[in-house]
């Protein structure tokens, strides 16, 4: 099956799934589950590519499993962190207020855009899986190592932040524990790092350059659209001067040693 056919079928399937989930949103008046569907959708698409590709079986199994592990971890985190027993994500609440009676149409476009994003972000995975390379080489094992590092690093960052937030005395304060001492967004950094695995796995593919779309698109989304700007804006509203000090002393993205001069470090 060609890459274009893979992506076309994937787009149609994800569009249908998002239509069904839009009905759920209309009933519950809560759109938070669309983020879970985005992450889970990429894993499902990877399995579809692996099953229908004509590439070497061992590579297909390895790369599909890599994508599925990443997908299930992120989807599970989003499900428990933002959906189950939680109010609707603040981003979607703001959109609901802004759109008013037109919220149904607005969320239709939101859900369909998420469907397209699932397919778009699955592109480097499809390129790697469809590569005519033989059974797993050193590049695939390097890709597996990067994926595991990404998943473990992001999991640790998420757990450290959740543990910090669970403490009553942490209200209004900024987490500076563990990985958060070295980066203001270690979870985003490890998420971005994971997309380089598909660049490694696609070495030798005639469509190799397309694999670069993963880390490049993720960087744009994190820095310009949905990631860091919105997160820091909310942090400044809720934590004010404490977060401004954190910004002055802590690397925004790539983990690095904090700058000296903030007495808050000694209290964490």
C-alpha positions as CSV (number, residue, x, y, z in Angstrom):
1,X,0.0,0.0,0.0
2,X,1.4,3.4,-1.0
3,X,2.1,6.2,1.5
4,X,-0.6,8.4,0.0
5,X,-3.2,5.6,0.3
6,X,-2.1,4.9,3.9
7,X,-2.5,8.6,4.8
8,X,-5.8,8.9,2.9
9,X,-7.4,6.0,4.6
10,X,-6.0,7.2,7.9
11,X,-7.5,10.6,7.4
12,X,-10.9,9.2,6.6
13,X,-10.9,7.0,9.6
14,X,-9.8,9.7,12.0
15,X,-12.4,12.1,10.6
16,X,-15.1,9.6,11.3
17,X,-13.8,8.9,14.9
18,X,-13.8,12.6,15.6
19,X,-17.3,13.0,14.3
20,X,-18.4,10.3,16.8
21,X,-16.5,12.0,19.6
22,X,-18.1,15.3,18.7
23,X,-21.5,13.8,19.5
24,X,-20.1,12.9,22.9
25,X,-18.9,16.5,23.3
26,X,-22.4,17.8,22.4
27,X,-23.9,15.6,25.1
28,X,-21.3,16.2,27.9
29,X,-20.4,19.8,27.0
30,X,-16.8,18.8,27.5
31,X,-14.2,18.6,24.7
32,X,-11.2,17.5,26.8
33,X,-11.4,14.0,25.4
34,X,-10.3,15.2,22.0
35,X,-6.7,15.4,23.2
36,X,-6.8,11.8,24.3
37,X,-8.2,10.8,20.9
38,X,-5.4,12.7,19.1
39,X,-2.7,10.7,21.0
40,X,-4.5,7.4,20.8
41,X,-5.2,8.0,17.1
42,X,-1.5,8.3,16.2
43,X,-0.9,4.9,17.8
44,X,-3.8,3.3,16.0
45,X,-2.6,4.7,12.7
46,X,0.9,3.4,13.4
47,X,-0.6,-0.1,13.9
48,X,-2.6,0.2,10.7
49,X,0.6,1.2,8.8
50,X,2.5,-1.7,10.3
51,X,-0.2,-4.3,9.4
52,X,-0.7,-3.1,5.8
53,X,2.9,-2.2,4.8
54,X,4.9,-4.4,2.6
55,X,8.2,-3.7,4.4
56,X,10.2,-6.2,6.4
57,X,8.1,-7.8,9.1
58,X,10.6,-7.3,11.9
59,X,10.9,-3.6,11.3
60,X,7.1,-3.2,11.1
61,X,6.6,-5.0,14.4
62,X,9.3,-3.0,16.2
63,X,8.3,0.4,14.9
64,X,4.6,-0.1,15.4
65,X,5.3,-1.2,18.9
66,X,7.4,1.9,19.5
67,X,4.6,4.2,18.4
68,X,2.0,2.3,20.4
69,X,4.0,2.5,23.6
70,X,4.4,6.3,23.1
71,X,0.7,6.7,22.2
72,X,-0.7,4.7,25.1
73,X,1.5,6.4,27.6
74,X,0.5,9.9,26.4
75,X,-3.2,9.0,25.9
76,X,-3.3,7.5,29.4
77,X,-1.7,10.5,31.0
78,X,-4.1,12.9,29.3
79,X,-7.1,10.7,30.2
80,X,-6.3,10.6,33.9
81,X,-4.8,14.1,34.1
82,X,-7.4,16.1,32.1
83,X,-10.6,14.0,31.6
84,X,-11.6,11.5,34.3
85,X,-13.2,13.3,37.2
86,X,-11.9,16.7,36.0
87,X,-13.7,19.8,34.8
88,X,-13.3,20.7,31.1
89,X,-9.9,21.9,30.1
90,X,-9.6,25.7,30.4
91,X,-8.7,26.2,26.8
92,X,-12.0,24.6,25.7
93,X,-14.0,26.4,28.3
94,X,-12.7,29.7,26.9
95,X,-13.6,28.7,23.4
96,X,-17.1,27.6,24.5
97,X,-17.7,31.1,26.1
98,X,-16.3,32.8,23.1
99,X,-18.4,30.9,20.5
100,X,-21.6,30.9,22.5
101,X,-24.5,29.4,20.4
102,X,-22.0,28.6,17.6
103,X,-20.0,26.3,19.9
104,X,-21.2,23.2,18.0
105,X,-19.8,24.4,14.7
106,X,-16.7,25.7,16.3
107,X,-15.9,22.3,18.0
108,X,-16.7,20.5,14.8
109,X,-13.7,22.3,13.2
110,X,-11.6,21.7,16.4
111,X,-12.2,18.0,16.3
112,X,-11.6,17.7,12.5
113,X,-8.4,19.7,12.8
114,X,-7.3,17.2,15.5
115,X,-8.1,14.4,13.1
116,X,-5.8,16.0,10.5
117,X,-3.1,16.6,13.1
118,X,-3.2,12.9,14.0
119,X,-2.6,12.0,10.4
120,X,0.0,14.7,9.9
121,X,2.0,13.7,13.0
122,X,1.8,10.0,11.9
123,X,3.6,10.9,8.6
124,X,7.1,10.3,9.9
125,X,6.0,7.0,11.4
126,X,4.5,5.9,8.1
127,X,7.7,6.9,6.3
128,X,9.8,4.9,8.7
129,X,7.6,1.8,8.6
130,X,7.3,1.9,4.8
131,X,11.1,2.2,4.3
132,X,12.5,-0.5,2.0
133,X,15.4,-1.1,4.5
134,X,15.8,-4.8,5.6
135,X,15.3,-6.2,9.1
136,X,16.1,-3.9,12.0
137,X,19.5,-2.2,11.7
138,X,21.5,-0.1,14.2
139,X,19.3,2.9,13.2
140,X,16.1,1.2,14.4
141,X,17.8,0.2,17.7
142,X,19.0,3.8,18.2
143,X,15.4,4.9,17.5
144,X,14.1,2.5,20.1
145,X,16.6,3.9,22.6
146,X,15.5,7.5,21.9
147,X,11.8,6.5,22.2
148,X,12.4,4.8,25.6
149,X,14.4,7.8,26.8
150,X,11.6,10.1,25.7
151,X,8.8,8.0,27.3
152,X,10.7,7.6,30.6
153,X,11.7,11.2,30.8
154,X,8.3,12.6,30.1
155,X,6.7,10.1,32.5
156,X,9.1,11.2,35.3
157,X,8.4,14.9,34.6
158,X,4.7,14.3,34.7
159,X,4.9,12.3,37.9
160,X,7.1,14.9,39.6
161,X,4.7,17.7,38.7
162,X,1.6,15.7,39.8
163,X,3.3,14.9,43.2
164,X,4.1,18.5,43.7
165,X,0.6,19.7,42.9
166,X,-0.9,17.2,45.2
167,X,0.6,18.9,48.2
168,X,-1.5,21.5,49.8
169,X,1.4,23.8,50.6
170,X,2.3,23.9,46.9
171,X,-0.7,26.0,45.9
172,X,0.4,29.2,44.2
173,X,4.0,28.0,43.9
174,X,6.1,26.7,41.1
175,X,7.5,23.2,40.9
176,X,11.3,23.3,41.0
177,X,11.8,19.6,41.9
178,X,13.6,17.0,39.9
179,X,13.6,17.7,36.2
180,X,11.7,20.9,36.8
181,X,14.8,22.4,38.4
182,X,16.6,22.3,35.0
183,X,13.8,23.1,32.6
184,X,10.5,25.0,32.8
185,X,9.0,22.4,30.4
186,X,10.9,19.1,30.7
187,X,7.8,17.2,29.6
188,X,7.6,19.1,26.4
189,X,11.3,18.6,25.8
190,X,11.1,14.8,26.1
191,X,8.0,14.8,23.9
192,X,9.9,16.7,21.2
193,X,12.9,14.4,21.7
194,X,10.8,11.4,20.9
195,X,10.0,12.5,17.4
196,X,13.7,12.3,16.5
197,X,13.3,8.5,16.8
198,X,11.4,8.5,13.6
199,X,14.1,10.4,11.8
200,X,16.6,7.8,12.9
201,X,14.3,4.9,11.9
202,X,13.7,6.5,8.4
203,X,17.4,6.6,7.5
204,X,17.8,5.0,4.1
205,X,14.2,5.7,3.0
206,X,13.8,7.6,-0.3
207,X,11.3,9.8,1.6
208,X,13.7,10.4,4.5
209,X,13.2,14.2,4.4
210,X,9.5,13.8,5.3
211,X,10.5,12.2,8.6
212,X,11.9,15.6,9.7
213,X,8.3,16.9,9.8
214,X,7.8,15.3,13.2
215,X,10.3,17.2,15.3
216,X,9.9,20.3,13.2
217,X,6.1,20.5,13.5
218,X,6.2,19.6,17.2
219,X,8.7,22.4,17.8
220,X,6.4,24.9,16.0
221,X,3.4,23.7,18.0
222,X,5.2,23.8,21.3
223,X,6.8,27.2,20.8
224,X,4.1,29.0,18.8
225,X,0.7,27.4,19.1
226,X,-0.5,25.2,21.9
227,X,2.4,24.4,24.2
228,X,4.7,26.8,25.9
229,X,3.0,30.2,25.3
230,X,-0.4,29.1,26.7
231,X,1.2,27.3,29.6
232,X,3.4,30.2,30.7
233,X,0.6,32.7,30.3
234,X,-1.5,30.6,32.7
235,X,1.4,30.2,35.1
236,X,2.0,34.0,35.2
237,X,-1.7,34.5,36.0
238,X,-1.8,32.0,38.8
239,X,1.7,32.3,40.3
240,X,2.8,35.8,39.4
241,X,6.2,36.8,40.8
242,X,7.2,33.3,41.8
243,X,6.9,32.2,38.2
244,X,8.7,35.3,36.9
245,X,11.7,34.4,39.2
246,X,11.5,30.8,37.8
247,X,11.6,32.2,34.2
248,X,14.7,34.3,35.0
249,X,16.6,31.3,36.5
250,X,15.5,28.3,34.6
251,X,16.0,27.2,31.0
252,X,12.8,27.3,29.1
253,X,13.1,24.1,27.1
254,X,16.4,22.2,27.0
255,X,17.4,21.0,30.5
256,X,20.3,23.0,31.9
257,X,21.7,24.1,35.2
258,X,19.7,26.9,36.8
259,X,21.2,30.4,37.1
260,X,22.3,31.5,40.5
261,X,20.7,34.3,42.4
262,X,17.2,33.1,43.2
263,X,16.8,32.3,46.9
264,X,13.8,30.2,46.1
265,X,16.1,27.4,45.1
266,X,17.2,26.7,48.6
267,X,13.6,26.1,49.8
268,X,12.8,23.3,47.3
